[in-house]
Amino acid sequence: AAANVIVRDTFGEVAIYTPLTGDPFSLKIVREARPTPEEEANGVWMVVWAIASDLAAAPVRGDKITLGEATYKVHEIEAEEEAGLGIRLGLHQ
């Protein structure tokens, strides 16, 4: 768990997390992959990582994450070892 905090604090960037219900909050995330065009569906996808306990509630499909000027919608959530979460995002249009 201590290693997760080091990774978050070293490589993380602040995003605004907006749950379907509840108020938006700041969340430090780490980009696992750069945004990539999706050939099958017209859109852009990205995977980010966060520490589960940094979220006020468990993430659900449809929540939103804003990075800079772009707002992404949560499409998939994958729990990882050591209390991390992999979150697959699609560009919200």
N, C-alpha and C positions, 0 to 999 in steps of 0.2 A: 504494500500500500504506500510506503514511503517513496518508492520509485515512481509511482503514478504522480505524486505531488511534484516531484522534481521535474518530470516530463512536462506536466501541465504548466508549471511556473517558468520553465525554460523556453518551451516552444509554443505555448498557448497564446491565443489572441482573444480579446474580449468580443463577445457577440451578445446580441439581445435575443433571449429566448422567450417566445410568446406561446404559452400553452393554450389549448382550445378553451379551457376554462381557467380563470385566474388572471393575475396581473403579470405583465412582462417583467423579466429580471435579467441582470447581467450574468453571463456564464462564460467562463474561460474554456475554450475548446482548442483542440489541436487538429489541423487538417491532415488527414491520412493520405489524401490524394488530391491533386488539383482538379478543378472542374473539367469534366470531359463531355463532349457532345454525345448524345445517345442516338444511335442510328435507328433503333426501332421506334422510339417515341421522340417526337420533337421536343427536345428539352436539354437541360444541362444537369449533370449529376455530380455529387461530391460526397465523400465519406469523411466524417469528422469523428473525433474521439473526445469523450468527457468522463470525468469521475462521477459515478452515479450519485454519490452523496452531495455533490454540488448542485443538483437539481432539487427544486422545492417539492416536486412530485415526479413519479415515474413518467417518462416521455411516452407519448402515444402518437400514432399515425395522424397527421393533420396539424400537429403543432408546427410552429414556424421558428426559424433561426435567421436573424438578420446579421450579415457581415458587410460592413461598409454600406454600399448602396443596394446590395442584392439581398432579397428575401427568399429563403429556401423553405420548402415544406418537408417535414419529416415523413419519409416513406417506409423505412424499416429501422428497427432497433435490434441490436444484437448484444446481449450481455457477454462480457469478456471476463477472464480470470482477474483476480485482484480488484474487483469492484469497478471495472471500467465499462464503458458503453461505446459500441460502434454505432454511429447513426448515419444512415444513408439519406441524403437530401436530394430533392429535385427543385430546380429553380421555379419559384412561384411566379406565375404570370397572370 
